[in-house]
Amino acid sequence: MVKVSPSLLSADFTQLDREVAMINRSQADWLHLDVMDGVFVPNISFGFPVIESVHNVCKKPLDVHLMIVQPERYIAQTAHAGARIMTVHQEACTHLHRTVQQIHAAGMLAGVALNPSTPVNTLQDIVADLDLVLLMSVNPGFGGQKFIEHTLEKVRQARQLINETQSKALIEVDGGVDSTTAPSLVEADCDVLVSGSYVFRAEQPEQAIALLKNSGTVQTV
């Protein structure tokens, strides 16, 4: 069954304790946290104090996605804040292999994200060392964007690359994931669905998560 990692970016931050409690009750596997610096992406979200506070009350592993320049500077802080998975962007790392090694050395799982215009084959020489490949299905920076259909082909390409290199990496997709796009992503062999607006703005968010978990029969909430 596909994993679901709701994106906290779409949560009501005036009711953050309530939102995290909902995640704890739900069938969510992870909680996705997007860290944005206003440089790598045109938005600023939240930083390590928020991650640490969420970690103190969240019972699900924290799936931390750094959309920032020089993410290698913050590996120790990300681990200290409670991240189980740390994902950095291929486009933001000059020495990606070293960064992945440092993430592992800090005790976290290592993921690498690709922007919509970045080809999957750029991971050829690193994918065997990864725990997660994150494919952005929207241009990073803001929630609620329209799903980019070419992502389905990129999922298939990533699966082929993972199989060829005998990597154990999971394929995660982030952006525009809802009742319409999720079944196609699962059919393309995606392992983890990141969903923000569809989950946190649903009338019944726990049901929305449950439906995403149900890979072949996702329905509208």
ROKOL-861159 format. One line per field, with one value per atom (N, C-alpha, C): residue number from 0; residue in one letter; atom name; x, y, z. Coordinates in steps of 0.001 Angstrom, whole numbers, always signed. Example, Ala and Ser with C-alpha at 12.3 -4.5 7.8 and 13.67 -1.06 7.14 Angstrom:
<rs>
num <- (0,0,0,1,1,1)
residuo <- (A,A,A,S,S,S)
atomo <- (N,CA,C,N,CA,C)
px <- (+13190,+12300,+13200,+12850,+13670,+12900)
py <- (-5690,-4500,-3300,-2250,-1060,+30)
pz <- (+7800,+7800,+7800,+7080,+7140,+7870)
</rs>
This chain:
<rs>
num <- (0,0,0,1,1,1,2,2,2,3,3,3,4,4,4,5,5,5,6,6,6,7,7,7,8,8,8,9,9,9,10,10,10,11,11,11,12,12,12,13,13,13,14,14,14,15,15,15,16,16,16,17,17,17,18,18,18,19,19,19,20,20,20,21,21,21,22,22,22,23,23,23,24,24,24,25,25,25,26,26,26,27,27,27,28,28,28,29,29,29,30,30,30,31,31,31,32,32,32,33,33,33,34,34,34,35,35,35,36,36,36,37,37,37,38,38,38,39,39,39,40,40,40,41,41,41,42,42,42,43,43,43,44,44,44,45,45,45,46,46,46,47,47,47,48,48,48,49,49,49,50,50,50,51,51,51,52,52,52,53,53,53,54,54,54,55,55,55,56,56,56,57,57,57,58,58,58,59,59,59,60,60,60,61,61,61,62,62,62,63,63,63,64,64,64,65,65,65,66,66,66,67,67,67,68,68,68,69,69,69,70,70,70,71,71,71,72,72,72,73,73,73,74,74,74,75,75,75,76,76,76,77,77,77,78,78,78,79,79,79,80,80,80,81,81,81,82,82,82,83,83,83,84,84,84,85,85,85,86,86,86,87,87,87,88,88,88,89,89,89,90,90,90,91,91,91,92,92,92,93,93,93,94,94,94,95,95,95,96,96,96,97,97,97,98,98,98,99,99,99,100,100,100,101,101,101,102,102,102,103,103,103,104,104,104,105,105,105,106,106,106,107,107,107,108,108,108,109,109,109,110,110,110,111,111,111,112,112,112,113,113,113,114,114,114,115,115,115,116,116,116,117,117,117,118,118,118,119,119,119,120,120,120,121,121,121,122,122,122,123,123,123,124,124,124,125,125,125,126,126,126,127,127,127,128,128,128,129,129,129,130,130,130,131,131,131,132,132,132,133,133,133,134,134,134,135,135,135,136,136,136,137,137,137,138,138,138,139,139,139,140,140,140,141,141,141,142,142,142,143,143,143,144,144,144,145,145,145,146,146,146,147,147,147,148,148,148,149,149,149,150,150,150,151,151,151,152,152,152,153,153,153,154,154,154,155,155,155,156,156,156,157,157,157,158,158,158,159,159,159,160,160,160,161,161,161,162,162,162,163,163,163,164,164,164,165,165,165,166,166,166,167,167,167,168,168,168,169,169,169,170,170,170,171,171,171,172,172,172,173,173,173,174,174,174,175,175,175,176,176,176,177,177,177,178,178,178,179,179,179,180,180,180,181,181,181,182,182,182,183,183,183,184,184,184,185,185,185,186,186,186,187,187,187,188,188,188,189,189,189,190,190,190,191,191,191,192,192,192,193,193,193,194,194,194,195,195,195,196,196,196,197,197,197,198,198,198,199,199,199,200,200,200,201,201,201,202,202,202,203,203,203,204,204,204,205,205,205,206,206,206,207,207,207,208,208,208,209,209,209,210,210,210,211,211,211,212,212,212,213,213,213,214,214,214,215,215,215,216,216,216,217,217,217,218,218,218,219,219,219,220,220,220)
residuo <- (M,M,M,V,V,V,K,K,K,V,V,V,S,S,S,P,P,P,S,S,S,L,L,L,L,L,L,S,S,S,A,A,A,D,D,D,F,F,F,T,T,T,Q,Q,Q,L,L,L,D,D,D,R,R,R,E,E,E,V,V,V,A,A,A,M,M,M,I,I,I,N,N,N,R,R,R,S,S,S,Q,Q,Q,A,A,A,D,D,D,W,W,W,L,L,L,H,H,H,L,L,L,D,D,D,V,V,V,M,M,M,D,D,D,G,G,G,V,V,V,F,F,F,V,V,V,P,P,P,N,N,N,I,I,I,S,S,S,F,F,F,G,G,G,F,F,F,P,P,P,V,V,V,I,I,I,E,E,E,S,S,S,V,V,V,H,H,H,N,N,N,V,V,V,C,C,C,K,K,K,K,K,K,P,P,P,L,L,L,D,D,D,V,V,V,H,H,H,L,L,L,M,M,M,I,I,I,V,V,V,Q,Q,Q,P,P,P,E,E,E,R,R,R,Y,Y,Y,I,I,I,A,A,A,Q,Q,Q,T,T,T,A,A,A,H,H,H,A,A,A,G,G,G,A,A,A,R,R,R,I,I,I,M,M,M,T,T,T,V,V,V,H,H,H,Q,Q,Q,E,E,E,A,A,A,C,C,C,T,T,T,H,H,H,L,L,L,H,H,H,R,R,R,T,T,T,V,V,V,Q,Q,Q,Q,Q,Q,I,I,I,H,H,H,A,A,A,A,A,A,G,G,G,M,M,M,L,L,L,A,A,A,G,G,G,V,V,V,A,A,A,L,L,L,N,N,N,P,P,P,S,S,S,T,T,T,P,P,P,V,V,V,N,N,N,T,T,T,L,L,L,Q,Q,Q,D,D,D,I,I,I,V,V,V,A,A,A,D,D,D,L,L,L,D,D,D,L,L,L,V,V,V,L,L,L,L,L,L,M,M,M,S,S,S,V,V,V,N,N,N,P,P,P,G,G,G,F,F,F,G,G,G,G,G,G,Q,Q,Q,K,K,K,F,F,F,I,I,I,E,E,E,H,H,H,T,T,T,L,L,L,E,E,E,K,K,K,V,V,V,R,R,R,Q,Q,Q,A,A,A,R,R,R,Q,Q,Q,L,L,L,I,I,I,N,N,N,E,E,E,T,T,T,Q,Q,Q,S,S,S,K,K,K,A,A,A,L,L,L,I,I,I,E,E,E,V,V,V,D,D,D,G,G,G,G,G,G,V,V,V,D,D,D,S,S,S,T,T,T,T,T,T,A,A,A,P,P,P,S,S,S,L,L,L,V,V,V,E,E,E,A,A,A,D,D,D,C,C,C,D,D,D,V,V,V,L,L,L,V,V,V,S,S,S,G,G,G,S,S,S,Y,Y,Y,V,V,V,F,F,F,R,R,R,A,A,A,E,E,E,Q,Q,Q,P,P,P,E,E,E,Q,Q,Q,A,A,A,I,I,I,A,A,A,L,L,L,L,L,L,K,K,K,N,N,N,S,S,S,G,G,G,T,T,T,V,V,V,Q,Q,Q,T,T,T,V,V,V)
atomo <- (N,CA,C,N,CA,C,N,CA,C,N,CA,C,N,CA,C,N,CA,C,N,CA,C,N,CA,C,N,CA,C,N,CA,C,N,CA,C,N,CA,C,N,CA,C,N,CA,C,N,CA,C,N,CA,C,N,CA,C,N,CA,C,N,CA,C,N,CA,C,N,CA,C,N,CA,C,N,CA,C,N,CA,C,N,CA,C,N,CA,C,N,CA,C,N,CA,C,N,CA,C,N,CA,C,N,CA,C,N,CA,C,N,CA,C,N,CA,C,N,CA,C,N,CA,C,N,CA,C,N,CA,C,N,CA,C,N,CA,C,N,CA,C,N,CA,C,N,CA,C,N,CA,C,N,CA,C,N,CA,C,N,CA,C,N,CA,C,N,CA,C,N,CA,C,N,CA,C,N,CA,C,N,CA,C,N,CA,C,N,CA,C,N,CA,C,N,CA,C,N,CA,C,N,CA,C,N,CA,C,N,CA,C,N,CA,C,N,CA,C,N,CA,C,N,CA,C,N,CA,C,N,CA,C,N,CA,C,N,CA,C,N,CA,C,N,CA,C,N,CA,C,N,CA,C,N,CA,C,N,CA,C,N,CA,C,N,CA,C,N,CA,C,N,CA,C,N,CA,C,N,CA,C,N,CA,C,N,CA,C,N,CA,C,N,CA,C,N,CA,C,N,CA,C,N,CA,C,N,CA,C,N,CA,C,N,CA,C,N,CA,C,N,CA,C,N,CA,C,N,CA,C,N,CA,C,N,CA,C,N,CA,C,N,CA,C,N,CA,C,N,CA,C,N,CA,C,N,CA,C,N,CA,C,N,CA,C,N,CA,C,N,CA,C,N,CA,C,N,CA,C,N,CA,C,N,CA,C,N,CA,C,N,CA,C,N,CA,C,N,CA,C,N,CA,C,N,CA,C,N,CA,C,N,CA,C,N,CA,C,N,CA,C,N,CA,C,N,CA,C,N,CA,C,N,CA,C,N,CA,C,N,CA,C,N,CA,C,N,CA,C,N,CA,C,N,CA,C,N,CA,C,N,CA,C,N,CA,C,N,CA,C,N,CA,C,N,CA,C,N,CA,C,N,CA,C,N,CA,C,N,CA,C,N,CA,C,N,CA,C,N,CA,C,N,CA,C,N,CA,C,N,CA,C,N,CA,C,N,CA,C,N,CA,C,N,CA,C,N,CA,C,N,CA,C,N,CA,C,N,CA,C,N,CA,C,N,CA,C,N,CA,C,N,CA,C,N,CA,C,N,CA,C,N,CA,C,N,CA,C,N,CA,C,N,CA,C,N,CA,C,N,CA,C,N,CA,C,N,CA,C,N,CA,C,N,CA,C,N,CA,C,N,CA,C,N,CA,C,N,CA,C,N,CA,C,N,CA,C,N,CA,C,N,CA,C,N,CA,C,N,CA,C,N,CA,C,N,CA,C,N,CA,C,N,CA,C,N,CA,C,N,CA,C,N,CA,C,N,CA,C,N,CA,C,N,CA,C,N,CA,C,N,CA,C,N,CA,C,N,CA,C,N,CA,C,N,CA,C,N,CA,C,N,CA,C,N,CA,C,N,CA,C,N,CA,C,N,CA,C,N,CA,C,N,CA,C,N,CA,C,N,CA,C,N,CA,C,N,CA,C,N,CA,C,N,CA,C,N,CA,C,N,CA,C,N,CA,C,N,CA,C,N,CA,C,N,CA,C,N,CA,C,N,CA,C,N,CA,C,N,CA,C)
px <- (+842,+0,+873,+476,+1239,+1318,+2442,+2593,+2039,+1529,+995,+1731,+2206,+2949,+2291,+1278,+603,+1575,+1404,+2311,+1806,+2587,+2197,+2060,+2638,+2583,+1142,+213,-1192,-2027,-1406,-2135,-2511,-3437,-3824,-2845,-1914,-870,-1389,-2611,-3205,-3756,-3848,-4361,-3397,-2105,-1113,-1194,-1498,-1629,-2775,-3873,-5023,-4688,-3963,-3607,-2679,-1703,-782,-1508,-2436,-3229,-4024,-4537,-5248,-4314,-3101,-2116,-1833,-1697,-1431,-2555,-3796,-4938,-5096,-4608,-4881,-4010,-4239,-3430,-2186,-1866,-654,+564,+1498,+2731,+3804,+3926,+4904,+4200,+4923,+4464,+5523,+5108,+6021,+6144,+7384,+7630,+8536,+8022,+8756,+9436,+10749,+11525,+11947,+11521,+11799,+12532,+13489,+14342,+14107,+13185,+12970,+14063,+15016,+16116,+16047,+16106,+15983,+14574,+13595,+12207,+11653,+10640,+10125,+9117,+9489,+8589,+9426,+8917,+9542,+8499,+8875,+7880,+8198,+8925,+9244,+10606,+11141,+12473,+12524,+13683,+13938,+13159,+12876,+12054,+10678,+10072,+8770,+8915,+9943,+10150,+10322,+11128,+11373,+10096,+9296,+8035,+7083,+7009,+6157,+6654,+7966,+8546,+8158,+8043,+7727,+6323,+5427,+4046,+3599,+4375,+3970,+4482,+3607,+3968,+4420,+4356,+4763,+6149,+6935,+8256,+8155,+9099,+9113,+9926,+9261,+9790,+10125,+11378,+11754,+12392,+11805,+12205,+12770,+14086,+14739,+14808,+13974,+14002,+14815,+16106,+16980,+18326,+19056,+20419,+21334,+22388,+23380,+22751,+21928,+21288,+22289,+23469,+24479,+24893,+24640,+24981,+24066,+22955,+21934,+21631,+22540,+22316,+22204,+23136,+23111,+21855,+21459,+20263,+19000,+18965,+17805,+17675,+18798,+18778,+18373,+18930,+18619,+17145,+16547,+15139,+14196,+14715,+13896,+13522,+14170,+13841,+14256,+13396,+13754,+14306,+13760,+14194,+14578,+15727,+16139,+16324,+15545,+15617,+16155,+17159,+17756,+17539,+17679,+17502,+18813,+18748,+19905,+20425,+19505,+19874,+20575,+20462,+21019,+22337,+22762,+23952,+25079,+26177,+27358,+28031,+28091,+28736,+27681,+26835,+25668,+26052,+27037,+27426,+27896,+28701,+29169,+27993,+27042,+25879,+25073,+24859,+24132,+24871,+26183,+26970,+26800,+26797,+26678,+25295,+24283,+22925,+22850,+23402,+23423,+24231,+25368,+26215,+25517,+24584,+23816,+22652,+22473,+21455,+20112,+20060,+18799,+18814,+17626,+17500,+17717,+18303,+18669,+17801,+17221,+16444,+16995,+16774,+17145,+15923,+15627,+14478,+14917,+14017,+14236,+13100,+13449,+12450,+11829,+10677,+9999,+10855,+11758,+12556,+13869,+14156,+15411,+15213,+15992,+15821,+16167,+15484,+15723,+17131,+17685,+18996,+20133,+19877,+20907,+21228,+20380,+20607,+21337,+21744,+22371,+23483,+24340,+25524,+25325,+24110,+23862,+22695,+21829,+20576,+20780,+21863,+22111,+22361,+22731,+23002,+21800,+20715,+19569,+18525,+17789,+16630,+15330,+15406,+14203,+14551,+13738,+13796,+12481,+12563,+11371,+11233,+10158,+9878,+8859,+9253,+8322,+7382,+6088,+5076,+4418,+4973,+4672,+5998,+6052,+7245,+7272,+8360,+8369,+8236,+7585,+7465,+6105,+5047,+3697,+2803,+1856,+884,-254,-1054,-2269,-2076,-898,-656,-1187,-1309,-1805,-722,-1104,-213,+347,+1663,+2318,+2279,+1559,+1287,+2553,+3586,+4820,+5453,+5027,+5564,+5327,+4224,+3938,+5044,+5508,+6608,+7896,+8101,+9299,+9273,+8093,+7983,+8416,+7942,+8322,+9826,+10395,+11831,+12618,+12136,+12796,+12744,+11612,+11500,+12478,+12607,+13545,+14983,+15330,+16676,+16951,+15980,+16125,+16320,+15545,+15679,+17034,+17466,+18731,+19933,+19867,+20991,+20843,+19747,+19443,+19374,+18928,+18723,+17493,+17493,+16344,+15503,+15787,+15102,+13610,+12822,+11398,+11202,+10135,+9788,+8649,+8888,+7901,+7533,+6268,+5814,+5126,+5469,+4978,+4445,+3143,+2551,+1321,+188,-1044,-1574,-1208,-1667,-3045,-4026,-5397,-6103,-7418,-8189,-8098,-7789,-7698,-6332,-5277,-3918,-3326,-3758,-3159,-3246,-4403,-4457,-3462,-3282,-2332,-898,-608,+734,+1030,+58,+247,+404,-372,-261,+1122,+1701,+3035,+4139,+3780,+4690,+5332,+4581,+5007,+4808,+5746,+5676,+5079,+5298,+4896,+4205,+3016,+2253,+2316,+2818,+2772,+1542,+721,-513,-779,-948,-1165,-2583,-2937,-4258,-5372,-5212,-6255,-6571,-5546,-5750,-6237,-5467,-5743,-6939,-7366,-8538,-9788,-9668,-10832,-11741,-13029,-13962,-13640,-13147,-12773,-11347,-10335,-8961,-8501,-8967,-8561,-9094,-10287,-10848,-10068,-9661,-8868,-7569,-6918,-5686,-5964,-7043,-7398,-7657,-8295,-8576,-7299,-6361,-5078,-4325,-4465,-3819,-4378,-5632,-6297,-5944,-4865,-4180,-5039,-5927,-6655,-8044,-8517,-9926,-10075,-9178,-9232,-10479,-11236,-12452,-12384,-13266,-13301,-13875,-13242,-13726,-14588)
py <- (-1198,+0,+1241,+2230,+3464,+4191,+4866,+5674,+7069,+7713,+9070,+9967,+11107,+12068,+13440,+13744,+15045,+16204,+17258,+18398,+19452,+19708,+20658,+22083,+22361,+23700,+24184,+23253,+23613,+23588,+23315,+23231,+24631,+24664,+25896,+26101,+27043,+27225,+27894,+28382,+28888,+27743,+26565,+25375,+24206,+24478,+23469,+22231,+22402,+21241,+20340,+20953,+20184,+19466,+20149,+19555,+18358,+18473,+17361,+16214,+16524,+15471,+14687,+15381,+14706,+13753,+14210,+13349,+12117,+12302,+11174,+10134,+10588,+9662,+8992,+9626,+9208,+8038,+7625,+6567,+7116,+8381,+8946,+8163,+7966,+7252,+8203,+9353,+10374,+11729,+12728,+14115,+14897,+15520,+16225,+17684,+18151,+19526,+20207,+21270,+22010,+23223,+23251,+24390,+25214,+26481,+27356,+28603,+29059,+30169,+31473,+31493,+32709,+32996,+32076,+32227,+31127,+29882,+28761,+28686,+29041,+29141,+30500,+31010,+32358,+32375,+31792,+31776,+31470,+31838,+31508,+30785,+29662,+28896,+28918,+27934,+27858,+27190,+27248,+26714,+25691,+25560,+24470,+24546,+25712,+25728,+25097,+25360,+24755,+23239,+22802,+21363,+20672,+21247,+20637,+20584,+21646,+21660,+20592,+20467,+19434,+18046,+17865,+16566,+16159,+17121,+16826,+16263,+16519,+16057,+15095,+14998,+14137,+12721,+11751,+10342,+9700,+10447,+9927,+10463,+9702,+10190,+11493,+12386,+13666,+13562,+13916,+13855,+15293,+15709,+17114,+17385,+18317,+18667,+20080,+20188,+21489,+22092,+23102,+23848,+25116,+24914,+26018,+25879,+26984,+26927,+26398,+25741,+25186,+24392,+23407,+22633,+21861,+21615,+20876,+21616,+22905,+23687,+23360,+22706,+22525,+21053,+20178,+18748,+18453,+18951,+18690,+19276,+20475,+21096,+20322,+19806,+19030,+17766,+17092,+15879,+16205,+17268,+17658,+18019,+18574,+18971,+17781,+16610,+15399,+14785,+15194,+14635,+13178,+12367,+10990,+10910,+11747,+11808,+13249,+13439,+14766,+14724,+15533,+15582,+16932,+16883,+18100,+18107,+19269,+19368,+19143,+18341,+18114,+19437,+20346,+21626,+22555,+22267,+23151,+22655,+21462,+20843,+20715,+21389,+21275,+19920,+19455,+18176,+17230,+16725,+15959,+14672,+13959,+12695,+12919,+13943,+14260,+14597,+15365,+15746,+14520,+13591,+12363,+11563,+11468,+10767,+11419,+12743,+13458,+13292,+13243,+13001,+11633,+10629,+9284,+9256,+9934,+9955,+10611,+11521,+12197,+11348,+10157,+9230,+9347,+10046,+10219,+9446,+9203,+8708,+9877,+9583,+10644,+10607,+11765,+11896,+13005,+12878,+13938,+14284,+15578,+16072,+16633,+16498,+17052,+17997,+19188,+20110,+19554,+20073,+19523,+19502,+20452,+20518,+19750,+19127,+18387,+16919,+16412,+15017,+14008,+12895,+11831,+11279,+11243,+10614,+11374,+12572,+13276,+12563,+11609,+10843,+9527,+9297,+8026,+7608,+8540,+8206,+8312,+8624,+8776,+7936,+7479,+6853,+5605,+4873,+3656,+3963,+5210,+5611,+6266,+6417,+7162,+6256,+6843,+6181,+6684,+7856,+8485,+9350,+9246,+10161,+10927,+12253,+13095,+13829,+13553,+14219,+15324,+16548,+17669,+17661,+17618,+17614,+18981,+19971,+21389,+22127,+23386,+24176,+24542,+24238,+24362,+25801,+25959,+27270,+27566,+27048,+27354,+26122,+25994,+24919,+25248,+24234,+24441,+24592,+24217,+24358,+23146,+23336,+22280,+21247,+20006,+18869,+18900,+18681,+18610,+17160,+16919,+15559,+14769,+15452,+14744,+14019,+14357,+13693,+12189,+11763,+10333,+9600,+10200,+9609,+9623,+10675,+10738,+9678,+9364,+8272,+6960,+6709,+5473,+5440,+6586,+6654,+6405,+6982,+6781,+5318,+4672,+3256,+2416,+2723,+1985,+2180,+3430,+3718,+3011,+3020,+2352,+856,+261,-1178,-1512,-700,-965,-859,+40,+259,-527,-1289,-2064,-1172,+57,+982,+559,+911,+642,+1907,+2934,+4211,+4116,+4802,+4963,+6177,+6159,+7291,+8059,+9339,+10222,+11312,+11692,+12764,+13837,+15094,+16218,+17299,+17620,+18723,+18316,+18891,+18624,+17214,+16561,+15189,+15226,+14646,+14625,+13380,+13365,+12185,+11905,+12913,+12739,+12220,+12751,+12412,+11205,+10933,+9851,+8479,+8067,+6738,+6570,+7603,+7526,+7433,+8125,+8065,+6679,+6098,+4758,+3748,+3912,+3030,+3146,+4350,+4559,+4026,+3581,+2947,+3929,+4930,+5841,+5160,+5394,+4767,+5669,+6970,+7915,+9114,+9441,+10587,+11705,+12867,+14064,+14861,+15209,+15927,+16973,+18218,+19302,+19813,+20596,+21214,+20184,+19097,+18074,+17485,+17339,+16769,+17828,+18889,+19826,+20731,+20848,+21673,+20836,+19531,+18657,+18803,+18576,+18603,+17487,+16354,+15222,+14798,+15466,+15201,+13772,+13163,+11773,+10837,+11117,+10316,+10552,+11798,+12096,+11302,+11224,+10444,+8967,+8468,+7062,+6724,+7639,+7395,+7394,+8263,+8253,+6948,+6422,+5144,+4008,+4149,+3099,+3282,+2689,+3025,+3016,+2052,+1926,+2490,+2952,+3360,+4713,+5646,+6976,+7705,+8290,+8998,+10432,+11251,+12656,+12770,+13621,+13890,+15135)
pz <- (+0,+0,+0,-765,-880,+464,+704,+1906,+1637,+2680,+2575,+3563,+3049,+3861,+3707,+4529,+4425,+4631,+3852,+3916,+4890,+5916,+6965,+6436,+5286,+4715,+4545,+4333,+4113,+5388,+6511,+7773,+8283,+9220,+9901,+11061,+10905,+11910,+13180,+13166,+14403,+15240,+14627,+15315,+15104,+15228,+14868,+15745,+17027,+17904,+17451,+17031,+16546,+15241,+14363,+13074,+13263,+14152,+14404,+15097,+15980,+16627,+15588,+14570,+13493,+12746,+12464,+11800,+12648,+13941,+14834,+14792,+14696,+14666,+13309,+12290,+10920,+10479,+9225,+8620,+7925,+8141,+7548,+8015,+7114,+7442,+7949,+7294,+7662,+7720,+8199,+8109,+7348,+6245,+5355,+5783,+5946,+6357,+5334,+4714,+3695,+4313,+4244,+4725,+3515,+3459,+2322,+2789,+1974,+2398,+1657,+680,-85,-1089,-1233,-2188,-3233,-2776,-3711,-4302,-3485,-3944,-3531,-4244,-3950,-2804,-1680,-527,+706,+1873,+3152,+3985,+4574,+5334,+6824,+7303,+8731,+8883,+10101,+10334,+11441,+12031,+12963,+14278,+14834,+16051,+15836,+14674,+14375,+14201,+13484,+13280,+14624,+15488,+16800,+17630,+17582,+18323,+17805,+16470,+15884,+16268,+16235,+16601,+18019,+18913,+20307,+20495,+19534,+19683,+18584,+17502,+16383,+16581,+16383,+16550,+15241,+14157,+12852,+12499,+11726,+11314,+10533,+10777,+10085,+8798,+7712,+6353,+5950,+6203,+6085,+4719,+3992,+2629,+2638,+2439,+2475,+1073,+833,-420,-184,+23,+405,-295,-370,-870,+242,-149,+775,+1925,+1622,+2693,+3554,+3018,+3780,+5056,+5102,+6306,+7479,+7213,+8247,+8550,+8203,+8442,+9936,+10727,+12170,+12809,+12383,+12951,+12572,+11353,+10911,+11732,+11969,+12790,+14221,+14772,+16147,+16314,+15268,+15331,+15290,+14921,+14981,+13654,+12566,+11254,+11155,+10571,+10242,+8832,+7946,+6557,+6252,+5621,+5178,+3674,+2969,+1509,+1075,+203,-344,-1854,-2459,-3905,-4633,-5673,-6523,-7063,-7384,-7974,-6986,-5686,-4656,-4084,-4488,-3890,-4898,-4630,-5489,-5308,-4057,-3740,-3161,-4026,-3587,-2879,-3395,-2771,-1337,-1119,+228,+1136,+625,+1429,+1838,+904,+1219,+2287,+2174,+3192,+4559,+4592,+5866,+6479,+5641,+6143,+6803,+6150,+6736,+8031,+8035,+9226,+10404,+10106,+11165,+11663,+11080,+11559,+10871,+9737,+9020,+7701,+7164,+5805,+4853,+3690,+2756,+1508,+1182,-31,-903,-2209,-3149,-3977,-4068,-4819,-6161,-7150,-8471,-8823,-9310,-9827,-11110,-11512,-12694,-13959,-14118,-15344,-15264,-14126,-13954,-14333,-15287,-15727,-14635,-14661,-13688,-13817,-15028,-15214,-14543,-14008,-13245,-11931,-11548,-10314,-10569,-11798,-12185,-11226,-10837,-10049,-8542,-8094,-6658,-6164,-7079,-6662,-5813,-6041,-5252,-3787,-3481,-2096,-1421,-2160,-1632,-993,-52,+545,-87,-737,-1268,-2477,-3513,-4650,-4661,-4497,-4464,-5791,-6497,-7763,-7535,-7819,-7688,-8885,-8600,-9659,-9817,-9131,-9343,-9172,-9596,-9326,-7849,-7153,-5691,-5211,-4070,-3447,-2863,-3497,-3030,-3130,-2199,-2246,-3188,-3502,-4272,-5765,-6293,-7727,-8513,-9825,-10703,-10974,-10921,-11159,-12581,-12720,-14023,-14506,-15590,-16058,-16414,-16869,-17248,-16068,-14860,-13674,-13732,-14334,-14423,-15185,-16269,-17030,-16212,-15428,-14590,-13500,-12973,-11995,-12637,-13852,-14550,-14836,-15196,-15440,-14150,-13054,-11768,-11345,-11571,-11222,-12033,-13304,-14146,-13659,-13327,-12833,-11514,-10620,-9324,-9510,-10389,-10645,-11264,-12212,-12904,-11976,-11008,-10087,-8785,-8669,-7456,-6221,-6441,-5328,-4529,-3262,-2397,-2173,-2952,-2764,-3064,-2251,-2515,-3421,-4197,-5056,-4405,-4148,-3532,-4530,-4570,-5451,-4617,-4914,-4126,-5062,-4915,-5662,-6434,-6087,-6820,-6650,-5561,-5323,-4670,-5350,-4840,-5355,-5262,-5658,-7152,-7935,-9382,-9810,-9220,-9646,-8928,-7704,-6916,-7584,-8133,-8751,-9892,-10714,-11825,-11311,-10230,-9648,-9097,-8427,-7886,-9020,-10076,-11233,-11883,-11860,-12423,-11525,-10317,-9345,-8384,-7980,-6915,-5565,-4633,-3307,-2233,-2356,-1301,-1932,-1432,-1902,-869,-1292,-448,-860,+101,-209,+863,+433,+1379,+1376,+372,+312,+336,-410,-493,+886,+1723,+3056,+4040,+4213,+5307,+5050,+3788,+3506,+3263,+3455,+3320,+4538,+4345,+5478,+6454,+5927,+6763,+6383,+6934,+6534,+6792,+7874,+8132,+7050,+6563,+5483,+4188,+3957,+2766,+2771,+3926,+4050,+3808,+4393,+4219,+2759,+2037,+628,-207,+134,-566,-310,+889,+1204,+364,-54,-807,-2286,-2697,-3948,-5195,-5338,-6598,-6595,-5445,-5367,-4685,-5001,-4400,-4913,-3986,-4336,-3820,-4282,-3858,-2447,-1633,-280,-301)
</rs>
